[in-house]
Structure formats: structure tokens, C-alpha cells
Amino acid sequence: MLAPRTLSLLLSASLLGFSGLTLPAEPPPHPHHPPPQPGLNGSDGALSADLPVALRVFSVDYHHVQAPFEIVLWIMLASLAKLGFHWSGRVPAVVPESCLLIMVGLLVGGVIYGVRHSAPPTLSAEAFFLFLLPPIVLDAGYFLPGRLFFENLGTILWYAVLGTLWNVLGIGLSLHGVCLLASASLGDVSLLHCLLFGSLIAAVDPVAVLSVFQEVRVNEQLHILVFGESLLNDAVTVVLYKLFESFLRLPSVSGLDVLLGGCRVLAVGLGGLCVGLFFGLVAALTSRFTSRAPVIAPLFVFLYSYLSYLTSEMLHLSGITAIVTCAVTMKQYVEANVSEHSNISIQYFLKMWSSVSETLIFIFLGVSTIQDIHMWSWPFVFSTLLLCLVWRASGVLLLTAVVNKLRRNAVTFRDQFIIAYGGLRGAICFSLVFLIDDFPKKRLFITTTIVVILFTVFVQGMTIKPLVELLDVKRKKRALPTVSEEIHSRLIDHLLAGIEDVVGYWGQHYWKDKFEQFNRKYLRRFLIREDHQAPSSILRVYQELERREQRGDEEAPPVDPRRHGRPLLPEEMDSIRRILSRNLQRFSNKVGGRGSSGTNALCHTLSVTAGVRGATAADAGLQQTRLAPGRRCGAAQEAPSLTPELRGTMHTSHCHAPATAGGGQRVQWSPQSEGRTQQVSHSVLHKPDALTGGPVSLGSGCESGPRTSRGPHILTTPSAGGQNR
């Protein structure tokens, strides 16, 4: 502490020489303390605060601000490097951003090493896991495309859990074989050490994957498979790492220990899920009461998310699983409760926070590479590099061959190649390797991990974009979806859920529909303010698209307003309606032919002619009634009044129940309206709240035979004269 204070005194004296203050020379070292000198404190030689000799106007106290000052400088360096990257012309098209940031870190680390002749500062595991990783995972979870993620959740878990186990065991056992073959130099590396190293080197880093794949812009399904797998892969690898670390500290490992370890892995994952779900619901409930203090509304998003992560880490659960679950759970309710300004604040702050953390991680990866602790072994390093590629590729091929038998949209071989090639390593395995307890080959593990990270980020990260173009992999659609596309997508969801309900198959659409009913009936009423409850799901779709555009896919080019599609001619609409009617009737006969005459028939054709902008049947306020076979449609309640734009006069034909073998019956609904019309033809299914979340249920058809507990409904509307037909 003496030298900085002496420097401060000298600098003060040189700047304030006019004051007449004379600073004495530093006394020579003496075993006893010299007597205090005039104007100086007797303990450490600093200027006394109460002497009237002279008053310091300027002074330097670097140690007082050293920690925050250096943190700000590092963030400034990382931000300037990122800014320079985006202003570097054609470089971003060739070199990924992560590669350039690592190169900047290597340069800074080399300069520090050359000046200080000692190793530069490293990124500690505690700083990484507690401060840098949470904002990145929170950003990924909050902006996770929920529809794609949950539609591919089974495949993602298949890759993340079984694929990670495949890689960890394969790499660990293979490296143990390499150590046995090279026993002269690697004989002191045990099997548990190899499994521990395999668990950390198998960690696919979501930071590196997200950084590279956002620039490559692959299609949505491939992106969510790679990114979702890397996100959940980290949770699995961290749990396995801690498990093998516990095994290493035991005197011996028995079969009971292995069984308890498997239970622990399951408990850690499910525990993190429950913690994240709890904090997500609490955050949603809290946001309901922020109308009188909207300024602090965004704060709860960050606090509850970070609290879920810290609580899970405190309980030795999966913090990554907890914060992702918390973000996914609270998103739809928080966005509905807070104002648009608060939503924009949340979105920009999350993006800024995660971007800064990501940039610092890559900078410190480069800086930390310049170390004195490296140990080299050709067999171990190159075997690890080769085994990482081989085991990941074989795992993707084998697991995809199984999962493709259960998927409607098979994962193509090109996509499999990109999934296998996109397994980039990053800061997670780098941080985990420094947490290993000291043993003779720890430095070899550190060196090997750095080599694997640099190879995957530079070689695989720089070549994946040319490979995507060479293999002609399907790219991401560059325009935001329209309201019409979203409505049709939801219509298809309801259609598939109704088909699954009719045929008795409980698939993902069936359970998704059950959750939507539960969410609409209980969760949204309890967690969202009454004045923010959207009366129609079409309005919610529009609001969601508006929020998406505001935060929006700034990389998506603007849509040319001059491009308008040609409206369909009446004869074209008639042709479409005839084709749909014929195909749906065939499907109805096939489904009806599978059961007895007492089973329910499936499909009827619904022809909707609405007013301007295409009002849907549910927006017209349609009511449902149950029909007995062979009878005309019963009386329905009066439909609520419509807006002028959506007003139309609608009527239905009477319901026939012919005695067919399959029990198929047909209902033809031919509404009428004035002005410009738009016809939509779709099947009427057993589907409550088909599009708008209103009181309408679209039935799966008329009943033919005795009713069952899951009997169908039929759709009726009042005609122009107020009578039902």
C-alpha cells in the first residue's frame, strides 16, 4: 500500500506546487518507526487531514475504485470490439463474431503477459456461473419460440438427455482406453477422471451456438433443435459433472452409489423445474398489481428470474432449468399485465444484458488462453478432439433414426449433419475444468479443453455457414408472419386436436388443447388483470405480432407494401370449397367406417361468408346446441351484436341423419352477407373456442346412434329473421 500512496503524494505535489507544500523524501527503512514529520501522518506517511499547512485540491486514490473501474474498462473494451466488428465491412460475412472476440482476447492477453511477465487474469468459475451465464439463459428462455419449442420438446429432450449420456460415457470410456494404451505418460489418469472430463467436454455451449446460428439463419425447426438441445444439454452435463466429482471424493464407488446418483440426477432436474415454475407464477401474479407503479414492473422480471437461479444453486438443483422454466412460465402473463413501454424496456434490457455477458465471455476465453499452466500430450489432445466429433455424429445419427419413426416431420440427413457439426464448445466446459480438484493431470485437462474450444469455435464456427449453403439447407423465413398466417396456423392446431379427440388418440395437440382450456379458464383469469383480458384470441394474436415486430426481428427486411396478392375469383373459391368438401367427406366415411353404427362421424363442411376482413364463425357469436339423430337443428340463443365491419346474415341448413353404414352425416352452412365477401372452408370439429376464445364450440358432427359421454356438438346460427334453420 506504500507505493500507490507515495505515487499519489508525488502526483499531488507536482500538480499543486504553487501551494508551497514540500513533500519530504521517503525515510529509509528502519526497524523502529521514525518520529512523525510535519504535515505527514505518523503511521503511513500520508498527509494528515487536520493539518492547516496546505489543503489538497487534487489527489489520486486508484485502489478505492480499482474493482469497478477495471470492470467498466473490460466492458468498454468488449463493447468497442463488438462495435468495431459490425463496422468492419465484409468481415462479419466471413468470420463469426465469437471468433473475432476471442482473437481480441488473445491479443489483450498477450499484451498483458508481455508487460507484466505473468499470466493475465482468468475468468473464474464463480463469476461465470453466478453473473455472466444467468442473463444469457434468461434472454434465451424469455424469447424462446414457445410453439416450436414445445412441438419439438420430445426430440429436444431425446437429444439433450440420451445424447448427452451417449457422449459423456462414450468419450470418457474411450479416453480411458487411450490412457491405458499410453500408460507411460497417462497412466495416472483414472476412469473416474476420464468420465469427469468427458462430462465437461460434452457440454455444448448455448452462447457459442446462439452466436453462430443467429448469423447462419437456418430454418426454425433446425434452429430450435440445435439451440434447445444445447440449452438443456448444459443442465445435464453440469449435473453429471457434479455427480462424478462426488464419486471422486468417495473412497470407493458401489452399485448403490450409482443408483443413488441416478436418482440424484432426476431429482436435480425436476427440482429445478419446480423452482422455476414457482417463481414464474409468482412473478406473473406480482405483475398483475403493478398498474399503480409501472416503473418497477420490469424489475420483477429480472429479480424473480435471478432469484430462481440462485435458489436452485443454493439447493444444489439445476439453475439453468430453473431460470428457463421461470422465463417461459411468466412471459405471456407479464406481457399481458405490463404496459407496452415496460415490455419494450424488458426486451431491450434483456438483449443488452445478455449481449454484454456474451461479449465478456468470449473476450475472457481469449485472455485466459495465455497461461503458464499448459501441459501437452499429443495422444490425449488429439484423441479428445477426434472422439468429440465421432461420438456426437454417431449419437445424432442413431438417435435421429429412432425419433424419425415417431415424428411427422422427419429430421433430414442435411439437418442431422448440421446438428452434429453445430456442437460448439465454449465457456461452460472452460469454467468447469478449472473447478476440478488438483491432481497431476489437471493442467493437461485445461490445455485439452482450450484446444477443443478453439477448434470448434474457429474451424466449425467459420465453416458451418458455407456448409449450410453448400448442402442447400432450408433457411429461415425472413418476414414476420401475418395475422392471417397465425390464424390459419391456430385453425390447423384446432383441427388436429379435434381429429385426435374423435379417433381417441391423445397426442400432443390433444394435450396442448387441454392446457389451453385450463390456461384460459383458470390461469389467465387469476394471473392477468381483468382490464387486460383480451376478449378475442384474434386480438391476442395481433398484440403478440405487434410486440414481436417492436422487439422485432430487426434482421428481417421490411415488407414491400406494393406487393399485394391477387384476390381469389368466385369460381376459384367454389373450386376450393368443392375440393375440401369432397376430401373431408371421404375422410369422414373412412373414420366412420372404422367403428359401429353407434360411433360418431367426423367431418362436416363449413362455408363461411363474412363481411370485410373475413370474420370468423366464432367472432360472429355463434352458439352451440346438441342434436339428436334425424332431427332438425334446435333453437339457438340469440348471437351477440357484431361490429359494423363483421356484421353479416348467416343461416344453416337443416341437419340430415341418413342411415349409412359409417354413420356419416353432413351439415352445410351457407351464410350470406352484403358487400365484398371472403369464403373460408374448413371442417367443423368437436372443438371449444375454435379461434377466438369465446363461448362457441365447433362440433365434430351430428350424432348417429346413442350418445356417449364424449358426444359431439353441432354448430348453429340464427338466420336473418331470427329463426334457426
CORLINFEN-V517089 format. One record per residue. N is the residue number from 1. PSI is psi in degrees with one decimal (999 if undefined). OMEGA is omega as a letter, one per 30 degrees, with the letter a starting at -180 (* if undefined). NEAR is the number of other ideal C-beta (glycine too) atoms within 12 Angstrom. Layout:
N:PSI:OMEGA:NEAR
N:PSI:OMEGA:NEAR
This chain:
1:-13.5:a:15
2:-42.4:a:16
3:-47.8:l:14
4:-36.8:a:20
5:-37.1:l:26
6:-41.9:l:23
7:-39.7:l:22
8:-41.4:l:27
9:-43.9:a:33
10:-41.8:l:23
11:-38.7:l:20
12:-40.2:a:25
13:-38.4:a:27
14:-33.5:l:17
15:-24.7:a:17
16:41.2:a:21
17:-22.3:a:16
18:-17.1:a:10
19:-11.3:l:19
20:9.3:l:12
21:128.3:l:26
22:120.0:a:16
23:125.0:l:29
24:158.7:l:18
25:152.7:a:14
26:127.0:a:19
27:149.2:l:18
28:154.5:l:8
29:135.8:a:9
30:143.0:a:9
31:-26.5:l:6
32:154.2:l:8
33:130.5:l:14
34:160.1:l:17
35:148.8:a:10
36:139.2:a:18
37:156.5:a:22
38:131.6:l:17
39:-2.2:a:26
40:149.4:l:28
41:137.8:a:18
42:-14.1:a:17
43:-46.7:a:14
44:8.1:l:20
45:7.8:a:28
46:160.0:l:26
47:136.6:l:33
48:140.5:a:21
49:-20.0:a:14
50:10.0:l:9
51:133.4:a:18
52:11.9:a:11
53:-49.2:a:18
54:152.5:l:23
55:126.7:l:18
56:125.3:l:24
57:-29.0:a:13
58:138.4:l:16
59:164.5:a:23
60:125.2:l:22
61:79.3:a:20
62:-37.5:a:18
63:-23.9:l:17
64:-30.2:a:14
65:17.6:a:13
66:-50.8:a:14
67:-56.1:l:14
68:-31.7:l:13
69:-43.2:l:16
70:-35.2:l:16
71:-44.4:l:20
72:-38.9:l:16
73:-41.0:l:19
74:-43.6:l:31
75:-38.6:l:25
76:-42.7:l:18
77:-45.8:a:30
78:-40.8:a:35
79:-40.3:l:24
80:-37.3:l:19
81:-41.7:l:34
82:-40.0:l:28
83:-43.2:l:19
84:-32.5:l:20
85:-42.9:a:31
86:-10.0:l:20
87:19.6:a:13
88:27.7:l:17
89:-120.8:a:11
90:-1.4:a:10
91:-44.5:l:18
92:-24.8:l:24
93:-16.8:a:17
94:-44.6:a:18
95:126.0:l:26
96:154.3:a:37
97:-38.5:a:39
98:-37.7:l:44
99:-44.0:a:38
100:-39.8:l:34
101:-38.3:l:43
102:-39.3:l:46
103:-38.7:l:29
104:-41.8:l:35
105:-40.2:l:40
106:-41.0:l:30
107:-45.4:l:22
108:-42.3:l:31
109:-38.9:l:32
110:-39.2:l:20
111:-43.9:l:18
112:-41.2:a:27
113:-38.0:a:21
114:-31.4:a:14
115:-45.7:a:12
116:-16.4:a:14
117:33.5:l:11
118:165.9:a:15
119:139.6:l:20
120:168.2:l:28
121:145.7:a:24
122:160.9:l:31
123:111.6:a:35
124:150.6:l:18
125:-36.0:a:26
126:-44.8:l:15
127:-36.8:a:24
128:-51.8:a:36
129:-26.7:a:34
130:-24.5:a:21
131:-34.7:a:24
132:-37.5:a:38
133:-42.1:a:43
134:-44.9:a:36
135:-31.6:l:34
136:-45.1:l:47
137:-37.1:l:49
138:-43.8:l:45
139:-42.7:l:38
140:-40.4:a:41
141:-38.2:a:41
142:-36.9:l:40
143:20.4:l:33
144:129.4:l:35
145:100.2:a:27
146:-42.5:a:26
147:-51.2:a:26
148:-40.4:a:25
149:-47.6:a:31
150:-27.8:l:23
151:-31.2:a:28
152:17.4:a:36
153:-39.6:l:29
154:-45.3:l:24
155:-39.1:l:40
156:-45.8:l:38
157:-35.1:l:28
158:-46.7:l:33
159:-43.1:a:43
160:-39.2:a:43
161:-63.4:a:30
162:-37.6:l:27
163:-38.9:l:42
164:-43.0:l:44
165:-40.6:l:31
166:-46.3:a:32
167:-42.9:a:46
168:-50.2:a:41
169:-39.6:a:25
170:-48.0:a:33
171:-44.2:a:44
172:-47.1:a:38
173:-39.0:l:23
174:-40.5:l:33
175:-33.9:l:45
176:-37.5:l:30
177:-39.3:l:21
178:-40.6:l:31
179:-34.9:l:32
180:-36.7:l:21
181:-36.2:l:17
182:54.3:a:23
183:-20.8:a:14
184:-39.1:a:11
185:-20.3:a:21
186:20.2:a:31
187:-20.6:a:18
188:9.7:l:18
189:113.5:a:37
190:172.9:l:23
191:-41.5:l:22
192:-36.3:l:32
193:-39.0:l:32
194:-40.6:l:37
195:-37.6:l:36
196:-44.4:l:39
197:-36.4:l:51
198:-34.7:l:44
199:-34.8:a:44
200:-33.4:a:49
201:-15.0:l:51
202:-2.6:a:48
203:109.3:l:49
204:124.8:a:51
205:119.6:l:51
206:-26.3:l:44
207:-48.8:l:50
208:-40.8:a:46
209:-46.6:a:46
210:-39.9:a:40
211:-41.5:a:41
212:-45.4:a:44
213:-22.8:l:43
214:-30.8:l:32
215:-30.6:a:30
216:-34.6:l:37
217:54.9:l:24
218:173.9:a:36
219:161.4:a:26
220:-41.0:a:28
221:-45.2:l:32
222:-40.1:a:38
223:-43.6:a:38
224:-29.9:l:36
225:-45.1:a:46
226:-47.3:a:48
227:-42.8:l:47
228:-39.3:l:43
229:-40.7:l:49
230:-33.3:a:46
231:-47.8:l:46
232:-23.9:l:43
233:-37.3:l:49
234:-41.0:l:48
235:-40.9:a:45
236:-43.8:a:40
237:-38.1:l:47
238:-40.5:l:43
239:-44.6:l:42
240:-36.9:l:41
241:-47.3:l:39
242:-32.0:l:30
243:-49.1:l:35
244:-31.8:l:38
245:-38.2:l:27
246:-38.1:l:24
247:-37.3:a:27
248:-28.6:a:27
249:-6.7:l:17
250:147.9:l:17
251:-34.9:l:8
252:153.1:a:12
253:122.6:l:21
254:174.7:l:12
255:-34.6:l:10
256:-36.9:l:12
257:-39.0:l:21
258:-42.2:l:20
259:-44.1:l:14
260:-33.9:l:18
261:-40.5:l:27
262:-41.1:l:18
263:-35.8:l:17
264:-39.9:l:24
265:-44.3:l:34
266:-42.7:a:21
267:-37.9:a:23
268:-43.4:l:34
269:-48.4:a:36
270:-34.2:l:22
271:-43.7:l:30
272:-37.3:l:39
273:-44.7:a:31
274:-41.4:l:25
275:-45.2:l:38
276:-39.2:l:41
277:-41.7:l:28
278:-51.0:a:25
279:-30.9:l:38
280:-42.8:l:38
281:-38.1:l:30
282:-40.2:l:28
283:-41.4:l:44
284:-42.2:l:38
285:-38.9:l:24
286:-39.4:a:29
287:-18.7:l:38
288:-25.5:a:30
289:23.4:a:20
290:12.7:a:27
291:-30.2:a:20
292:-8.9:l:10
293:66.6:a:16
294:-17.6:a:21
295:-35.9:a:15
296:1.8:a:20
297:-45.9:l:35
298:-24.7:a:34
299:-35.3:a:24
300:-30.5:l:34
301:-45.3:a:44
302:-39.4:a:32
303:-48.5:a:24
304:-36.3:l:39
305:-48.2:a:48
306:-34.8:l:31
307:-36.5:l:29
308:-39.4:l:45
309:-47.1:a:39
310:-38.0:l:24
311:-41.9:l:27
312:-41.9:l:41
313:-36.0:l:28
314:-36.7:a:16
315:8.4:a:18
316:40.9:l:22
317:-177.8:a:34
318:106.1:l:43
319:-34.7:l:41
320:-46.1:l:45
321:-38.8:a:41
322:-47.2:a:43
323:-32.6:l:50
324:-44.8:l:48
325:-41.4:l:42
326:-44.5:a:46
327:-44.4:a:45
328:-37.3:a:38
329:-45.6:a:36
330:-12.6:a:43
331:-54.6:a:38
332:-32.9:a:34
333:-39.4:l:35
334:-43.1:l:43
335:-31.8:l:37
336:-27.1:a:34
337:-41.0:a:36
338:166.3:a:38
339:170.1:l:24
340:-36.8:l:22
341:-39.5:l:16
342:-39.4:l:28
343:-42.7:l:32
344:-39.9:l:22
345:-44.0:l:27
346:-46.0:a:39
347:-46.5:a:31
348:-36.5:l:21
349:-40.6:l:24
350:-43.6:l:35
351:-43.1:l:25
352:-45.1:a:21
353:-45.8:a:32
354:-35.5:l:35
355:-42.4:l:30
356:-44.1:l:30
357:-44.0:l:38
358:-42.5:l:42
359:-43.6:l:40
360:-38.5:a:40
361:-47.8:a:43
362:-36.5:l:49
363:-47.8:a:42
364:-25.5:l:43
365:-42.4:l:47
366:-42.1:l:41
367:-42.6:a:35
368:-13.7:l:41
369:-30.3:a:37
370:94.6:a:30
371:163.6:l:28
372:4.7:a:18
373:14.3:a:23
374:145.2:l:21
375:133.5:a:25
376:139.0:l:18
377:110.2:a:28
378:-47.8:a:19
379:-43.2:a:26
380:-43.8:a:39
381:-50.7:a:32
382:-29.3:l:20
383:-41.2:l:34
384:-45.0:a:45
385:-44.2:a:31
386:-41.4:a:24
387:-34.9:l:35
388:-41.2:l:42
389:-44.1:a:31
390:-49.1:a:21
391:-34.9:l:34
392:-44.0:l:43
393:-45.6:a:28
394:-38.4:l:22
395:-42.5:l:38
396:-42.7:a:38
397:-46.1:a:24
398:-45.8:a:22
399:-35.7:l:36
400:-35.7:l:32
401:-33.1:l:18
402:-46.2:a:21
403:-24.9:l:31
404:-23.9:l:21
405:-17.0:a:13
406:-7.2:a:18
407:144.7:l:25
408:-43.5:l:17
409:102.1:a:19
410:147.6:l:18
411:116.2:a:37
412:166.1:l:22
413:-34.7:l:18
414:-43.1:l:24
415:-37.1:l:36
416:-40.3:l:32
417:-42.2:l:28
418:-37.3:l:42
419:-44.9:l:46
420:-39.6:a:37
421:-20.1:a:37
422:14.7:l:45
423:75.4:a:48
424:139.7:l:50
425:157.1:a:49
426:-138.5:a:49
427:-22.1:a:49
428:-50.2:l:44
429:-30.6:l:49
430:-39.5:l:48
431:-37.2:a:38
432:-34.2:a:37
433:-28.2:l:41
434:-15.3:l:30
435:-7.9:a:29
436:137.7:l:33
437:146.7:a:18
438:131.0:l:13
439:167.4:a:21
440:-30.3:a:18
441:19.1:l:31
442:-39.7:l:24
443:-32.0:l:23
444:-40.2:l:35
445:-40.3:l:41
446:-45.7:a:37
447:-43.9:a:30
448:-40.5:l:43
449:-42.3:l:45
450:-40.7:l:42
451:-44.0:a:34
452:-41.1:l:43
453:-48.1:a:47
454:-37.7:l:33
455:-46.9:a:30
456:-39.2:a:43
457:-43.6:a:45
458:-54.8:a:31
459:-56.9:a:23
460:-39.4:a:39
461:-34.6:a:41
462:-23.4:a:30
463:-7.4:a:26
464:-33.0:l:38
465:-46.6:l:29
466:-34.5:l:19
467:-38.2:l:23
468:-41.7:l:30
469:-36.8:a:18
470:-42.0:a:14
471:-4.9:l:23
472:48.6:l:16
473:140.8:a:32
474:131.1:a:22
475:169.2:a:21
476:140.7:l:25
477:132.8:a:20
478:2.9:a:16
479:147.4:l:19
480:146.2:l:25
481:149.2:l:26
482:169.8:l:19
483:-39.3:l:27
484:-42.7:l:20
485:-40.8:l:16
486:-40.6:l:26
487:-43.6:l:33
488:-35.7:l:21
489:-41.3:l:22
490:-35.4:l:35
491:-42.3:l:34
492:-39.0:l:23
493:-47.4:l:32
494:-37.4:l:40
495:-47.4:a:32
496:-38.0:l:27
497:-39.7:l:34
498:-40.3:l:41
499:-44.9:l:30
500:-36.6:l:27
501:-41.4:a:36
502:-44.6:a:37
503:-2.4:l:29
504:24.4:l:18
505:122.9:a:16
506:81.7:l:14
507:-166.7:a:23
508:-32.3:l:24
509:-34.8:l:30
510:-48.5:a:26
511:-33.9:l:22
512:-41.6:l:25
513:-39.4:l:30
514:-40.6:l:20
515:-39.2:l:20
516:-38.7:l:31
517:-44.3:l:22
518:-40.2:l:15
519:-43.3:a:26
520:-35.2:a:27
521:-34.2:a:15
522:-59.1:a:14
523:-49.0:a:25
524:-35.8:l:27
525:-31.8:a:18
526:-31.7:a:19
527:-11.1:a:31
528:138.6:l:29
529:148.2:a:26
530:-36.5:a:15
531:-7.5:l:12
532:8.7:l:26
533:116.4:l:23
534:128.3:a:24
535:-20.7:a:20
536:143.2:l:31
537:-23.6:l:33
538:-39.6:l:32
539:-38.7:l:23
540:-38.0:l:31
541:-45.3:l:29
542:-43.2:l:22
543:-40.2:l:25
544:-43.2:l:30
545:-35.4:l:25
546:-42.6:l:21
547:-39.3:l:29
548:-36.2:l:26
549:-33.6:a:23
550:-39.7:a:21
551:-15.4:b:26
552:111.2:l:22
553:66.6:l:25
554:-17.8:l:16
555:-14.7:a:16
556:131.3:a:17
557:153.0:l:13
558:145.3:l:15
559:133.9:a:16
560:116.9:a:8
561:-14.6:a:6
562:-12.7:a:7
563:109.1:l:9
564:138.5:l:8
565:148.8:l:8
566:129.7:l:7
567:145.5:a:13
568:140.7:l:19
569:158.1:a:11
570:-40.8:a:15
571:-31.6:l:11
572:-40.9:l:14
573:-39.4:l:21
574:-39.7:l:18
575:-42.8:l:16
576:-42.4:a:22
577:-39.9:l:27
578:-41.5:l:18
579:-46.0:l:16
580:-41.5:a:26
581:-45.4:a:28
582:-44.9:a:18
583:-41.3:l:19
584:-32.8:l:35
585:-38.9:l:28
586:-43.3:l:20
587:-38.2:l:29
588:-42.1:l:38
589:-37.9:l:25
590:-45.1:a:21
591:-41.6:l:31
592:-31.0:a:36
593:-12.7:a:19
594:-22.3:a:21
595:-170.4:l:23
596:177.8:a:16
597:-14.9:l:23
598:0.6:a:17
599:168.4:a:31
600:137.7:l:42
601:157.1:a:49
602:-70.9:a:42
603:141.3:l:41
604:153.9:a:43
605:131.4:l:37
606:119.1:l:45
607:111.8:a:36
608:125.7:l:39
609:107.9:a:34
610:176.7:a:35
611:-160.7:a:28
612:140.5:l:19
613:14.9:l:23
614:72.7:l:29
615:145.7:l:34
616:165.6:a:42
617:-38.9:a:45
618:-34.2:l:41
619:-20.8:l:37
620:1.0:l:43
621:40.3:a:31
622:147.6:l:44
623:159.2:a:31
624:155.3:l:35
625:149.8:a:28
626:141.3:a:26
627:140.8:l:36
628:153.3:a:21
629:140.1:l:29
630:6.6:a:18
631:158.3:l:19
632:159.5:a:23
633:135.6:a:37
634:178.2:a:22
635:140.0:l:20
636:158.9:l:32
637:159.8:a:18
638:132.9:l:17
639:146.1:l:33
640:157.5:a:22
641:148.6:a:12
642:164.1:l:26
643:158.8:a:18
644:-35.0:a:13
645:-30.9:a:17
646:4.1:a:32
647:134.8:l:25
648:162.9:l:38
649:125.5:a:25
650:146.3:l:40
651:163.8:l:30
652:150.3:l:41
653:162.0:a:26
654:161.0:a:24
655:127.2:l:36
656:150.4:l:24
657:72.4:a:27
658:150.1:a:19
659:78.9:l:14
660:163.5:a:22
661:-39.6:a:18
662:-4.7:a:30
663:14.8:a:33
664:137.6:l:37
665:156.8:a:41
666:134.1:l:35
667:124.8:l:41
668:121.9:a:26
669:113.2:a:40
670:80.7:l:26
671:159.1:l:37
672:148.6:l:22
673:168.0:a:28
674:159.4:l:15
675:-158.2:a:17
676:128.2:a:17
677:158.6:l:26
678:124.2:a:26
679:137.5:l:34
680:130.5:a:33
681:122.6:l:31
682:166.9:a:35
683:148.0:l:41
684:120.9:a:49
685:170.6:l:45
686:83.9:a:40
687:105.7:l:43
688:141.2:l:30
689:62.7:a:34
690:-43.6:a:44
691:-36.0:a:40
692:-2.7:l:35
693:13.1:l:31
694:-164.3:a:28
695:10.6:a:23
696:141.6:l:35
697:134.2:l:34
698:124.0:a:42
699:160.9:l:43
700:1.0:l:48
701:173.6:l:48
702:157.1:l:44
703:143.4:l:34
704:103.1:a:38
705:-172.4:a:27
706:145.8:l:15
707:149.9:l:18
708:177.2:a:18
709:-22.0:l:7
710:40.9:a:17
711:152.4:a:28
712:167.1:l:43
713:162.1:l:37
714:153.3:a:46
715:130.7:l:50
716:154.1:l:42
717:154.2:l:44
718:143.4:l:30
719:-174.5:a:25
720:-34.7:a:18
721:6.1:l:10
722:-1.0:l:16
723:150.2:l:18
724:141.6:a:30
725:999:*:25
